[in-house]
């Protein structure tokens, strides 16, 4: 059993003290006092005397409250969340909990529309202890000098379009640029991609690429051929993806350009491994 005091914005293992009309009360082990776990926030076993894993946040009256549910993003993380309402003081985002995530006007760098999704940083406001969101991404990126190496594989989250291409968050810490000629379709805000470090500039800026480095053109086509054959196997020998498919659909499925896809399918056709028709490709 954990003896670490509960904190707003973190998960904790807390002991159930008693069962009451509104729910269970948990021992926070600290200055938050006894914390309510409402019945509708319970997922799984919960009995007096047991230890339960919960997330701690504040209710609409700014009182600490617990839930066994997992928010779509924890404080300290970047996420793409949908705006579900707007008010005179700010907007609210869906982050998977009963109480929606607030994004004050001061944290909105441009207009937010209901029904659209936005990349935000989730954090605990030190002044109010409320968990809030911000679209001022650069303010929350790491200030430490990155120690990436050329060709290193990294996780990317696209968050903005620029004249050069797209800005992406690298490993949840730094930012880099995917140049327009490196992408074969328009990535959506918040889309997660696997990328590689293409260049580390002297001014600290980072260039990114989606193409795995160190491969010759032939190796790339051979790799793509194998992936297409694997897809055909899992699809019982037929795939509706073909030469007439939109470039965006091809990229979404395989992460390559339409030109590369046609080269690979052409090579498989010459090897008599597939047939190509208007409705798709088939294994032979």
N, C-alpha and C positions, 0 to 999 in steps of 0.2 A: 504494500500500500504506500502511495506517495505521501510525503509530508511537506510538499512544496505548496505555499499559499497560492490561491487562485488569483489570476490577474485578468483584467478586461482585455479581450482580444486574443486570449490564449485558451488552449484546451488544458484540462486538469483532471486528475483522478480524485474525486471527492466522495466522502462518506455520506450516505443518506441518514439524516438524523430522525426525521419523523414524516408521517403521511398526514396531510391536511386536506381540507375541502378544495383549495386551488391547485394542490399538487404536492410534490415532495420538497422538503427543505434540506439543503446540503450544507455541510460544514466547510466554509471557505478556507479554514486554517489561517485566516489573517484578518485584516482590517475591513474586508468586504462583508463580514458578518455571515449570517445564514442566508443562503441564496436559494431562491425558488426555482424549482424545475417543474413547470406546468405539465399536466397530464398529456396535453397534445404535443409536447416536446420529447416525450419518452419513446425510445425505440429499443425494444428488447427488455430483458429482465431488470427490475428495479425494486428492491426491497430494503426496508429499514435495516441498517447495520452493514449493508453492502457498499462496495466502492464502485462508482460509475464514472465513465469517461464522458466529459461534457465540454462544450464550448461556452465561454462566458462573454456576454455582451450587455448592453443596456436596453431596457424596454422604453416605451414611449414617454415614461415619466423619469427617465434617466436613472432607474434603479437597476443594480446588477441582476441579471437573470441568466439561467442556464438552459442549454438545449443539448440533446444528444445528436442532433443533426449536424451536418457539415456544411458550412457556407461555401459558395462557389469560389471564394478567394479568402485567404487568411490575411490579416494585417501584415504588411511587409511584402506583399505580392502584387504583381501586375496582373490584370485580368480584363477580359472584354465582357462587359455587362450591358444588358438592355435597360434603357430608360422606360419606366412604366408610369411615371407621373411627374408633373411640374407644378411648382407652387410659387408664391411671391418671394420666397426666401431661398429657393434652390430646387433641385430635382431629386428624384428618388430612383434608385437602380434595383433591379431584381438580383439578389445574391443568394437566393435559395432559402432564406429564413422568413419567419412571419413578419418581422420588422424589416422593411426595405432599407437599403443602404443610401444614406443622404450624401449628396454632393452639393456643397454650398456654392453660391454664385462666384465667390472669390476663388474657387478652385476650378472654375470652368473657363477655359481659354477661348472658347467660342460657343455658339448656340448649341444647346442640346435639345433634340426633338424626341418626343414620346414615340416609342416603337422602334427606334434605332439603337444600335449597340455601339459602345465606345470603350476604348482602352483607358483604364484608370489605374491608379495606385491606391491600394487600401491601407489605411493607417489609423492609429489611435491618436486623436487630437489630445495633446498633453494638457491643454487648458480645461477641456470639458470632460475628458475620459470617454467621449463618444467615438465610435468607429465611423469614419467618414471616408469619402473617396475624393481623388483629385485627378484632373486631366493635365496638370502641369508636370508632365512626365520627367523632364530634365532635372527638376528639383530633387527627384528621388533616385536618380541613377547614382551608382557608386562614384565617389570622388577619388578613389584609389586608382593608381596607374594600372591599366590592364596588363596581364602577363600572358596573353595569348601568343601562340606561335603560328607561323604561316601554315596554311592547309589544315589547321586544327578544326575538327568537327564541332559545331556549336548548335545550341537550340535558339531559335529565333521567334520573336513575336512581332509581326508587322504592326506599326501604330500610326504612321503618317505618310502621306504622299508628298514628294518634293519635285522641283523642276528636274532633278537628276534621276529620280527613281523613287525608292521607298526607304523610310527609316524603320529600323528594326531593333528591338531590345535583345541584347545578346546574353544568354544564360541568366536572364533576370537581373542583370547588373549594369551593363554598359550599353551603348548605342552604336550602331554602324549603319552603313548605307548599302542597299542593294540597287545597283544601277539599272536603269530601265532595260538595257540590252541583256541583263542577266535573268530577266523573268519573261515568261512566254504568255502570261495572262495577268490580269489585274488581281493581286491578292487582296483579300478582304481585311479590314481593320481587325486586329486581334488574331488573325490566322497564324497558327504555329507551323513553322517549317524547320527542316534540318538544313543547315548551311555550313559554310566553311570560311575561314579567314583568308581573304584574297590578298590583302595588303595592310600593313601597319604603318601609317604615315607619321612623319616626324612631328606633326602638330597634334598628335594624339588621336586623330580620326582613324576610323577603321572601315576598310572596304570589304564587302561580303560577296560571296558567290553561292549559288545553289548547285553548282556543278562539282562533283567529286574530283579533286585534283589528282594529278599523277597518272591519269588514264589516257592512253592513246585513243584516237578516234575509233580504231578497230575494236579496242577493248570496251569502249563505251557501247558500241553497237552490239558486241557479243553479249555484254551484260544485259542490255535491253532485250535482246532476243530471248535470253533465258527467262527473264521476268514475264515476257509475253506468253511463252510456253507454259510457265507455271500458272498464269492466270487462266489460260485455256483449260488446263487440267482441272482447276477448281471450279470451272464453269461448264463442266461436262463437254468440253470440246468446241464450244461456240462462244464468241464474244461480239457484241454488237458494235464495239469500237472498230472504226475502219477509216479509210482514207477520206471519206466524206464527213467524218465527225468534226465538230468545231475544235479549233486549236485549244480553246480553254478546257473543253472536256477531256482531251487527250492529256493535257498538262495536269489536270485534277486527278486523273486516274494513274498516271505514270511519272509525272514530274519532268516531262521532256517536251521538246518542241514537236510540232506536227511533222516537220522535216525529218527529225531523228526517228520518229515513229514509222514514217513511210520507208525509210532506209532499212529499218529492222524488219518490218513485215515483208519488204521486197526481198531481203536476204533469206528469210524463212521460206518464202514462196519458191525461190530459186533452188533451195535445198529440198523442195517437195515435202515440207513439214506442215504447210498450211495452204488453204485456198482463200482467195480474197474475192468477196462479192460486195454488192451495194449495201447489203444489210449487215455485214460484219465479216469476221474471219473465222475459219473453221480448221480444226486439226485434221490432219490426214492419218 
